Amino acid sequence: MDITIKITDRDGVTHEVQAPTDMNMNLMELVRAYELAPEGTIGICGGMAMCASCQCYVLNQVPLPEKNPDEEAMLWEAFNVKENSRLGCQIHLTEELDGLEVELAPEV
């Protein structure tokens, strides 16, 4: 099943994209698949919650998985962190995320 996610890129342009829930993808990989951030500016650590290049702001109330300790620690050190910051690599695409709206954090 595909879900719909709205992603606002770093230029302020909102993209409504279809995301498969059966491929074990995460939000960072989805952004890369649709090329919504320049190559080399997102997912630099490969999705290990070690670089915060995939930080995004969650704009609506969709049930998300809890932050794990690695994500908490990385967000503690990252720039431009807000209350609604999450690491895209730690948000796996599931049917529960249908309608999710996020904005990519500024590149540091």
Secondary structure, DSSP 8 states (H G I E B T S, - for coil): -EEEEEEE-TTS-EEEEEEESSS--BHHHHHHHTT-S-TTSS-TTSSSSSS-TTEEEE-S--------HHHHHHHHH-SS--TTEEEGGG-B--GGGTT-EEEE----
